[in-house]
Amino acid sequence: MATYTITLNERSNNGKALLNYLQSLGVMVEKVTKRGTTSYERSKRDIKAGRIEKFASSEEMFQSLGI
């Protein structure tokens, strides 16, 4: 048995018709949605990549920024 991946636009008439046809044939249809990254996941990536700086006080931060 082979596995195929087809991208359909479910909002178009042709996409709906093809999806309904495949389901009527008994083809297993799974809808896959892309989940966006959460702010927590982005912050963990930033920490891992070294894009985060830590300061002991706000004054130290302002000095680092040249303010």
C-alpha angles and dihedrals in degrees: 000000000000128000120223130188118210125182113214133183101226091191094066123079092236092050092050092047093051092047092050091047093052091048091050089054089056094248111157107249121192122184113219119194126189112240115212120232116263124232089252092056091047092050092050089052090050092052092048091048092050097244093130124090123196124208131190093220142003089253090059089050093051091049090052090051092047095242 
